[in-house]
């Protein structure tokens, strides 16, 4: 997430006002002089409208704090003042992306790219949004562009691999996951998605190995336990399958993902019949 233009202007104002109040109070105590209450107030008429940069920075703060609707409102106001800032479009797109509003995210990423044609992360994120929207060819094109701009973007390799896998290009997908792991050997998503592709190719033991690496890196990755459990079942290892599925169910329940929890419990029941 791009956090440029960060400023501390508002914090500085607050500190000055606090110092003024403290100084006036000290003068009263020391000299017995009455306080003019007007000194401790900032007139509403003196308040200046926020600039696009200040709105952008406040939007970033709200995004960091999880106030997504507030962040969208601030970024939108900033764009009304300065409609030519690629970073603001990108960050608003990122908020929509986080909320699962992928069509809106794609629109904002597209504007960011129009204003900054070399915006590698915007291409990468739009590629993922296209993948989730099942626009696989567009996803591949965007991820390839992101990689050309930043060859160390492991996330773009994973998203391109996912899109290729959905199009049946399994070997190309495996090559992308392996490149992602060369860039970042601790990328849990690269191992996980490679495991899914290996399952599709009936390479079940290799898939188990990938899910195991995923869990080593990210021990609360519920889907990895679930898919490893299902894969163990394909390998006729019922005991290991049930153990993993129970762990997946426990994690899904703790994460309040009721539908996934039920799927795991149903799988356990089928195996134990």
Secondary structure, DSSP 8 states (H G I E B T S, - for coil): ---TT---HHHHHHHHHHHHHHHHHHHHHHH-----GGGG---GGG-----HHHHHHHHHHHHHTT-HHHHHHHHHHHHHH-TT-HHHHHHHHHHHHHTT-HHHHHHHHHHHHHH-TT-HHHHHHHHHHHHHTT-HHHHHHHHHHHHHH-TT-HHHHHHHHHHHHHTT-HHHHHHHHHHHHHH-TT-HHHHHHHHHHHHHTT-HHHHHHHHHHHHHH-TT-HHHHHHHHHHHHHTT-HHHHHHHHHHHHHHHHHTT-HHHHHHHHHHHHHHH-
